[in-house]
Amino acid sequence: MEYDFLVDTYDSERLKTLSVWSMFSDEDLPVRPPALPARDRNALEHMVHQCMSEDRWFCRMFAIDVGAPPVPVKETRLEFITRYAEDSGKRLAVLRQKDRAWWQRDVAFFDRTRSVAWIMVRRIAHTAQHRGEMTALLRLLGRQVHSVYGPSVDTGGLPDNSAPTIYAYPDIESLIAGESRGGAKTVLPGPGDKPSTERPDR
């Protein structure tokens, strides 16, 4: 089906989001690094926003309601991970059943009208934006960052220097199992011996 790529992308974004969440510790969640203005979200607030925002978009725009509170009762890192994994997994299952006509129908998008497919692209971009902000938080907290789309400083730097892509976990099931045991992420090699920028002399 011509819209399968959107469903597959949503599926892969679930793992990327949960992987970034797994890189924080519970102690990190309420911390607002000094570099951030007081109005900016900390990691916990980003998790709350992701869960509540996605639930609201899917319920109101797609009429997909998983029938569960979007935020866990106990607001720990692992509880957020399992809550979002379960809810987004249910959304994924519903999306896989939708036909071409459903994706092309126009629905309300705030004060506009857009196709469901158009809104899904925006939803994926919205998630990626906030995940990027959380990755920046990890850096400010001095945490290592696994690959999200490609190599990072902690996997060796630039792909042109043969730095590998190293994901924290291969799939969501492994992630939840590993984090439930206290963490079992792939070991990172750390920065290589070459600069991690295309402009090292500036």
Backbone as CSV, one residue per row, in Angstrom:
resi,resn,N_x,N_y,N_z,CA_x,CA_y,CA_z,C_x,C_y,C_z
1,MET,0.845,-1.192,0.000,0.000,0.000,0.000,0.886,1.249,0.000
2,GLU,0.451,2.288,-0.703,1.319,3.437,-0.935,1.659,4.230,0.325
3,TYR,0.908,4.034,1.414,1.199,4.768,2.638,1.903,3.909,3.696
4,ASP,2.332,2.729,3.313,3.042,1.867,4.258,4.314,2.531,4.778
5,PHE,4.925,3.371,3.946,6.170,4.011,4.377,5.941,4.908,5.593
6,LEU,4.758,5.510,5.696,4.466,6.335,6.867,4.303,5.472,8.117
7,VAL,3.668,4.338,7.958,3.497,3.420,9.087,4.848,2.873,9.530
8,ASP,5.674,2.488,8.564,6.999,1.965,8.895,7.869,3.038,9.552
9,THR,7.732,4.277,9.080,8.499,5.367,9.688,8.043,5.619,11.115
10,TYR,6.735,5.618,11.338,6.225,5.777,12.704,6.773,4.675,13.605
11,ASP,6.818,3.464,13.093,7.336,2.337,13.867,8.800,2.561,14.238
12,SER,9.610,2.976,13.279,11.033,3.189,13.567,11.243,4.373,14.510
13,GLU,10.374,5.386,14.413,10.482,6.534,15.309,10.155,6.159,16.752
14,ARG,9.301,5.179,16.938,9.013,4.691,18.291,10.300,4.209,18.955
15,LEU,11.063,3.384,18.240,12.307,2.854,18.805,13.315,3.970,19.047
16,LYS,13.419,4.914,18.133,14.371,6.008,18.306,14.020,6.843,19.543
17,THR,12.742,7.125,19.712,12.308,7.907,20.871,12.605,7.174,22.173
18,LEU,12.248,5.909,22.231,12.475,5.131,23.446,13.966,4.945,23.716
19,SER,14.757,4.841,22.665,16.205,4.705,22.839,16.788,5.949,23.503
20,VAL,16.359,7.122,23.042,16.842,8.362,23.655,16.396,8.433,25.111
21,TRP,15.164,8.060,25.390,14.698,8.064,26.782,15.546,7.141,27.647
22,SER,15.962,6.022,27.083,16.737,5.052,27.868,18.120,5.571,28.230
23,MET,18.591,6.616,27.551,19.925,7.157,27.813,19.961,8.056,29.044
24,PHE,18.794,8.425,29.560,18.715,9.209,30.792,18.678,8.270,31.995
25,SER,19.023,8.798,33.149,18.790,8.096,34.411,17.587,8.751,35.082
26,ASP,17.027,8.090,36.078,15.907,8.699,36.804,16.325,10.008,37.463
27,GLU,17.579,10.067,37.888,18.070,11.282,38.545,18.161,12.453,37.565
28,ASP,18.300,12.141,36.281,18.393,13.198,35.266,17.057,13.886,34.992
29,LEU,15.959,13.163,35.191,14.666,13.624,34.682,14.249,15.018,35.145
30,PRO,14.397,15.365,36.433,13.940,16.697,36.855,14.975,17.802,36.659
31,VAL,16.165,17.441,36.202,17.251,18.418,36.122,17.035,19.377,34.952
32,ARG,17.192,20.663,35.238,17.146,21.685,34.199,18.538,22.320,34.159
33,PRO,19.384,21.890,33.215,20.763,22.394,33.190,20.818,23.919,33.184
34,PRO,21.835,24.500,33.808,21.936,25.965,33.897,21.882,26.664,32.542
35,ALA,22.295,25.967,31.488,22.280,26.591,30.160,20.867,26.807,29.630
36,LEU,19.873,26.144,30.235,18.496,26.256,29.759,17.752,27.376,30.478
37,PRO,16.951,28.150,29.749,16.059,29.104,30.428,15.061,28.346,31.299
38,ALA,14.566,28.996,32.322,13.642,28.344,33.259,12.378,27.849,32.570
39,ARG,12.006,28.458,31.452,10.763,28.066,30.773,10.938,26.821,29.906
40,ASP,12.176,26.391,29.654,12.405,25.220,28.809,12.106,23.929,29.563
41,ARG,11.730,22.891,28.813,11.384,21.609,29.428,12.627,20.849,29.877
42,ASN,12.493,20.163,31.017,13.502,19.188,31.395,13.112,17.843,30.769
43,ALA,13.886,16.796,31.028,13.630,15.505,30.380,12.266,14.936,30.757
44,LEU,11.900,15.046,32.027,10.597,14.545,32.463,9.467,15.259,31.730
45,GLU,9.575,16.562,31.609,8.530,17.335,30.938,8.453,17.004,29.448
46,HIS,9.587,16.671,28.847,9.572,16.231,27.449,8.836,14.899,27.308
47,MET,9.058,13.984,28.242,8.362,12.696,28.193,6.858,12.880,28.360
48,VAL,6.481,13.729,29.305,5.061,14.025,29.505,4.465,14.604,28.221
49,HIS,5.168,15.553,27.627,4.654,16.187,26.409,4.513,15.182,25.274
50,GLN,5.518,14.333,25.086,5.445,13.348,24.005,4.226,12.443,24.170
51,CYS,4.031,11.942,25.375,2.919,11.023,25.624,1.566,11.720,25.464
52,MET,1.429,12.903,26.036,0.141,13.593,25.996,-0.156,14.160,24.613
53,SER,0.855,14.706,23.967,0.658,15.290,22.645,0.289,14.226,21.620
54,GLU,1.012,13.107,21.633,0.702,12.058,20.662,-0.685,11.471,20.909
55,ASP,-1.035,11.278,22.165,-2.374,10.774,22.486,-3.446,11.730,21.978
56,ARG,-3.227,13.014,22.163,-4.204,14.026,21.745,-4.342,14.062,20.220
57,TRP,-3.225,14.037,19.506,-3.280,14.050,18.040,-4.012,12.822,17.510
58,PHE,-3.643,11.651,18.025,-4.257,10.424,17.510,-5.744,10.358,17.842
59,CYS,-6.116,10.775,19.035,-7.535,10.733,19.415,-8.356,11.734,18.611
60,ARG,-7.880,12.962,18.526,-8.685,14.028,17.931,-8.610,14.072,16.411
61,MET,-7.455,13.768,15.853,-7.288,13.904,14.407,-7.470,12.593,13.654
62,PHE,-7.078,11.487,14.279,-7.150,10.189,13.614,-8.255,9.294,14.162
63,ALA,-8.903,9.725,15.252,-9.926,8.912,15.918,-9.372,7.545,16.326
64,ILE,-8.118,7.538,16.786,-7.484,6.317,17.288,-7.217,6.518,18.776
65,ASP,-8.020,5.873,19.588,-7.933,6.008,21.041,-7.543,4.654,21.626
66,VAL,-6.394,4.586,22.286,-5.927,3.306,22.826,-6.569,2.980,24.172
67,GLY,-7.384,3.897,24.692,-8.124,3.610,25.912,-7.278,3.493,27.161
68,ALA,-6.202,4.265,27.219,-5.326,4.227,28.390,-4.871,5.640,28.719
69,PRO,-4.610,5.923,29.991,-4.076,7.246,30.332,-2.707,7.413,29.684
70,PRO,-2.439,8.541,29.047,-1.187,8.687,28.301,0.067,8.740,29.162
71,VAL,-0.089,9.141,30.420,1.060,9.288,31.316,0.963,8.246,32.428
72,PRO,2.063,7.576,32.767,2.008,6.558,33.825,1.734,7.166,35.193
73,VAL,1.160,6.365,36.073,0.876,6.829,37.434,2.179,7.138,38.161
74,LYS,3.138,6.240,38.030,4.450,6.436,38.640,5.383,6.990,37.575
75,GLU,5.800,8.231,37.721,6.539,8.904,36.656,8.045,8.655,36.754
76,THR,8.422,7.398,36.530,9.832,7.036,36.442,10.189,6.829,34.976
77,ARG,11.462,6.788,34.703,11.926,6.600,33.336,11.398,5.298,32.740
78,LEU,11.517,4.191,33.484,11.079,2.901,32.962,9.570,2.857,32.770
79,GLU,8.822,3.490,33.656,7.366,3.515,33.506,6.952,4.316,32.273
80,PHE,7.645,5.412,32.010,7.357,6.169,30.788,7.691,5.339,29.553
81,ILE,8.812,4.640,29.604,9.217,3.806,28.471,8.164,2.736,28.187
82,THR,7.728,2.034,29.217,6.763,0.954,28.999,5.393,1.504,28.604
83,ARG,5.003,2.643,29.166,3.709,3.247,28.816,3.683,3.663,27.347
84,TYR,4.724,4.380,26.918,4.749,4.852,25.534,4.922,3.688,24.561
85,ALA,5.724,2.705,24.928,5.906,1.538,24.053,4.579,0.816,23.841
86,GLU,3.828,0.628,24.908,2.551,-0.080,24.802,1.534,0.725,23.997
87,ASP,1.390,1.999,24.326,0.378,2.812,23.649,0.713,3.019,22.173
88,SER,1.966,3.328,21.878,2.340,3.543,20.478,2.267,2.238,19.693
89,GLY,2.501,1.117,20.362,2.352,-0.176,19.700,0.913,-0.446,19.293
90,LYS,-0.023,-0.055,20.140,-1.445,-0.203,19.802,-1.824,0.715,18.646
91,ARG,-1.291,1.925,18.650,-1.563,2.845,17.537,-1.010,2.276,16.231
92,LEU,0.176,1.716,16.312,0.801,1.126,15.136,-0.068,0.014,14.552
93,ALA,-0.597,-0.829,15.407,-1.435,-1.938,14.943,-2.675,-1.431,14.209
94,VAL,-3.265,-0.341,14.711,-4.438,0.234,14.043,-4.042,0.844,12.703
95,LEU,-2.928,1.562,12.675,-2.473,2.190,11.431,-2.243,1.159,10.334
96,ARG,-1.758,-0.007,10.706,-1.465,-1.043,9.705,-2.741,-1.561,9.033
97,GLN,-3.895,-1.295,9.626,-5.159,-1.773,9.062,-5.837,-0.740,8.160
98,LYS,-5.312,0.473,8.118,-5.989,1.545,7.393,-5.724,1.469,5.886
99,ASP,-6.752,1.814,5.113,-6.627,1.751,3.658,-6.295,3.122,3.064
100,ARG,-6.150,3.148,1.759,-5.758,4.361,1.044,-6.747,5.503,1.278
101,ALA,-8.031,5.191,1.269,-9.051,6.227,1.449,-8.925,6.895,2.816
102,TRP,-8.604,6.114,3.834,-8.462,6.681,5.182,-7.310,7.680,5.225
103,TRP,-6.195,7.334,4.623,-5.030,8.212,4.633,-5.275,9.495,3.850
104,GLN,-6.133,9.431,2.851,-6.343,10.596,1.992,-7.485,11.496,2.454
105,ARG,-8.251,11.073,3.427,-9.388,11.893,3.855,-8.906,13.126,4.612
106,ASP,-9.653,14.199,4.488,-9.328,15.456,5.160,-9.980,15.503,6.535
107,VAL,-9.200,15.954,7.517,-9.695,16.082,8.885,-9.202,17.406,9.461
108,ALA,-9.748,17.767,10.609,-9.345,19.017,11.257,-7.925,18.902,11.794
109,PHE,-7.129,19.912,11.487,-5.770,20.027,12.026,-5.672,21.402,12.671
110,PHE,-5.979,21.449,13.971,-6.091,22.705,14.696,-7.102,23.606,13.973
111,ASP,-6.681,24.753,13.437,-7.645,25.638,12.775,-7.645,25.467,11.259
112,ARG,-7.040,24.379,10.774,-6.981,24.102,9.342,-7.586,22.731,9.055
113,THR,-7.616,22.377,7.769,-8.028,21.042,7.349,-6.920,20.458,6.490
114,ARG,-6.502,19.253,6.836,-5.415,18.603,6.110,-5.722,17.114,5.980
115,SER,-5.034,16.447,5.059,-5.211,15.003,4.919,-4.545,14.289,6.089
116,VAL,-5.020,13.091,6.368,-4.429,12.296,7.445,-2.950,12.038,7.161
117,ALA,-2.612,11.748,5.908,-1.213,11.493,5.549,-0.350,12.718,5.830
118,TRP,-0.848,13.893,5.488,-0.111,15.140,5.736,0.124,15.321,7.232
119,ILE,-0.906,15.057,8.023,-0.789,15.223,9.469,0.203,14.222,10.055
120,MET,0.219,12.998,9.529,1.162,12.007,10.042,2.607,12.440,9.796
121,VAL,2.866,13.037,8.642,4.210,13.565,8.388,4.573,14.606,9.442
122,ARG,3.637,15.493,9.758,3.880,16.508,10.775,4.063,15.885,12.158
123,ARG,3.314,14.821,12.438,3.432,14.156,13.737,4.828,13.553,13.907
124,ILE,5.308,12.907,12.857,6.640,12.305,12.904,7.703,13.388,13.084
125,ALA,7.548,14.505,12.363,8.500,15.609,12.496,8.444,16.216,13.897
126,HIS,7.246,16.306,14.450,7.063,16.843,15.801,7.822,15.991,16.818
127,THR,7.678,14.687,16.697,8.381,13.770,17.596,9.888,13.906,17.444
128,ALA,10.361,13.983,16.198,11.800,14.106,15.953,12.355,15.402,16.541
129,GLN,11.581,16.472,16.453,12.022,17.754,17.013,12.271,17.630,18.513
130,HIS,11.308,17.066,19.221,11.457,16.967,20.673,12.528,15.951,21.064
131,ARG,12.684,14.917,20.259,13.757,13.962,20.530,15.120,14.643,20.373
132,GLY,15.235,15.528,19.390,16.475,16.282,19.222,16.764,17.167,20.425
133,GLU,15.718,17.784,20.973,15.902,18.603,22.170,16.370,17.744,23.341
134,MET,15.853,16.532,23.426,16.261,15.646,24.515,17.700,15.179,24.326
135,THR,18.117,14.985,23.086,19.509,14.627,22.827,20.438,15.757,23.267
136,ALA,20.017,17.000,23.011,20.803,18.145,23.478,20.881,18.157,25.004
137,LEU,19.778,17.801,25.665,19.792,17.709,27.127,20.801,16.667,27.603
138,LEU,20.858,15.535,26.914,21.831,14.502,27.283,23.249,15.052,27.223
139,ARG,23.541,15.825,26.191,24.872,16.417,26.063,25.149,17.394,27.212
140,LEU,24.149,18.209,27.541,24.327,19.169,28.634,24.521,18.468,29.973
141,LEU,23.956,17.272,30.095,24.098,16.494,31.330,25.371,15.647,31.336
142,GLY,26.108,15.670,30.233,27.356,14.915,30.160,27.164,13.432,29.917
143,ARG,26.020,13.050,29.339,25.747,11.636,29.088,26.224,11.226,27.693
144,GLN,26.529,9.947,27.538,26.856,9.423,26.219,25.588,9.311,25.376
145,VAL,25.756,9.437,24.068,24.620,9.367,23.149,24.891,8.304,22.088
146,HIS,24.035,7.293,22.064,24.114,6.281,21.013,23.592,6.856,19.695
147,SER,23.734,6.100,18.652,23.211,6.515,17.352,21.692,6.632,17.407
148,VAL,21.182,7.623,16.694,19.745,7.758,16.492,19.439,7.536,15.011
149,TYR,20.180,8.249,14.147,20.072,8.031,12.702,21.399,7.575,12.097
150,GLY,22.494,7.930,12.725,23.814,7.582,12.199,24.843,7.715,13.309
151,PRO,26.131,7.784,12.958,27.174,7.891,13.981,27.020,9.132,14.852
152,SER,27.498,9.037,16.074,27.564,10.188,16.976,29.005,10.324,17.439
153,VAL,29.290,11.375,18.186,30.634,11.537,18.739,31.025,10.293,19.535
154,ASP,30.080,9.747,20.275,30.377,8.616,21.149,30.493,7.282,20.416
155,THR,30.107,7.254,19.138,30.328,6.029,18.357,31.577,6.152,17.491
156,GLY,32.258,7.297,17.586,33.502,7.454,16.843,33.596,8.678,15.969
157,GLY,32.510,9.458,15.860,32.594,10.699,15.097,31.904,10.663,13.756
158,LEU,32.615,11.077,12.720,32.020,11.243,11.400,31.990,9.944,10.599
159,PRO,30.934,9.738,9.811,30.896,8.552,8.945,32.021,8.550,7.917
160,ASP,32.477,9.738,7.485,33.583,9.803,6.523,34.875,9.252,7.109
161,ASN,34.937,9.208,8.439,36.102,8.636,9.117,35.833,7.205,9.575
162,SER,34.815,6.595,8.954,34.454,5.190,9.218,33.886,4.959,10.609
163,ALA,33.326,6.005,11.216,32.662,5.817,12.506,31.403,4.981,12.290
164,PRO,31.164,3.995,13.123,30.002,3.126,12.929,28.717,3.710,13.507
165,THR,27.603,3.207,13.043,26.303,3.491,13.640,26.057,2.426,14.702
166,ILE,25.876,2.861,15.941,25.707,1.922,17.055,24.448,2.299,17.826
167,TYR,23.413,1.498,17.667,22.165,1.753,18.377,22.234,1.192,19.796
168,ALA,21.483,1.808,20.691,21.458,1.332,22.076,20.891,-0.077,22.156
169,TYR,19.817,-0.322,21.404,19.150,-1.626,21.380,18.642,-1.895,19.966
170,PRO,18.524,-3.163,19.574,18.055,-3.475,18.223,16.553,-3.339,18.036
171,ASP,15.790,-3.437,19.130,14.335,-3.372,19.028,13.745,-3.001,20.386
172,ILE,12.450,-2.723,20.392,11.793,-2.257,21.614,11.744,-3.344,22.681
173,GLU,11.530,-4.574,22.270,11.471,-5.667,23.245,12.797,-5.788,23.995
174,SER,13.900,-5.720,23.257,15.221,-5.800,23.891,15.469,-4.601,24.794
175,LEU,14.992,-3.445,24.367,15.176,-2.230,25.157,14.476,-2.348,26.511
176,ILE,13.218,-2.754,26.491,12.474,-2.860,27.748,13.073,-3.939,28.644
177,ALA,13.442,-5.063,28.046,14.053,-6.138,28.836,15.374,-5.678,29.443
178,GLY,16.188,-5.001,28.651,17.487,-4.536,29.134,17.371,-3.480,30.206
179,GLU,16.494,-2.504,29.991,16.337,-1.439,30.983,15.671,-1.950,32.254
180,SER,14.852,-2.976,32.139,14.230,-3.579,33.327,15.268,-4.272,34.198
181,ARG,16.379,-4.661,33.585,17.472,-5.300,34.334,18.518,-4.290,34.787
182,GLY,18.248,-3.014,34.564,19.210,-1.995,34.970,20.039,-1.444,33.834
183,GLY,19.784,-1.912,32.616,20.498,-1.390,31.451,21.381,-2.428,30.795
184,ALA,21.226,-2.579,29.487,22.061,-3.519,28.732,22.346,-2.950,27.345
185,LYS,22.628,-1.655,27.304,22.878,-0.992,26.028,24.172,-1.492,25.391
186,THR,24.236,-1.355,24.088,25.461,-1.668,23.373,26.584,-0.763,23.874
187,VAL,27.753,-1.339,24.100,28.895,-0.564,24.595,29.385,0.379,23.498
188,LEU,29.676,1.608,23.880,30.149,2.614,22.932,31.669,2.729,22.975
189,PRO,32.308,2.920,21.820,33.770,3.046,21.799,34.272,4.406,22.241
190,GLY,33.389,5.424,22.193,33.810,6.775,22.531,34.379,7.495,21.324
191,PRO,34.754,8.772,21.492,35.275,9.555,20.369,36.514,8.901,19.757
192,GLY,36.621,9.007,18.459,37.811,8.491,17.797,38.967,9.474,17.916
193,ASP,40.021,9.239,17.154,41.192,10.109,17.233,41.147,11.234,16.205
194,LYS,39.996,11.378,15.517,39.835,12.442,14.532,38.696,13.364,14.953
195,PRO,38.733,14.626,14.524,37.674,15.569,14.905,36.298,15.090,14.453
196,SER,35.293,15.415,15.239,33.918,15.034,14.902,33.182,16.183,14.230
197,THR,33.900,16.968,13.472,33.314,18.081,12.738,33.959,18.165,11.360
198,GLU,33.196,18.647,10.395,33.730,18.822,9.046,34.623,20.053,8.947
199,ARG,34.659,20.890,9.989,35.468,22.114,9.977,36.331,22.185,11.235
200,PRO,37.294,21.305,11.362,38.086,21.243,12.599,38.978,22.449,12.842
201,ASP,39.260,23.227,11.799,40.189,24.352,11.952,39.500,25.660,12.292
202,ARG,38.178,25.629,12.444,37.463,26.871,12.747,37.120,26.950,14.222
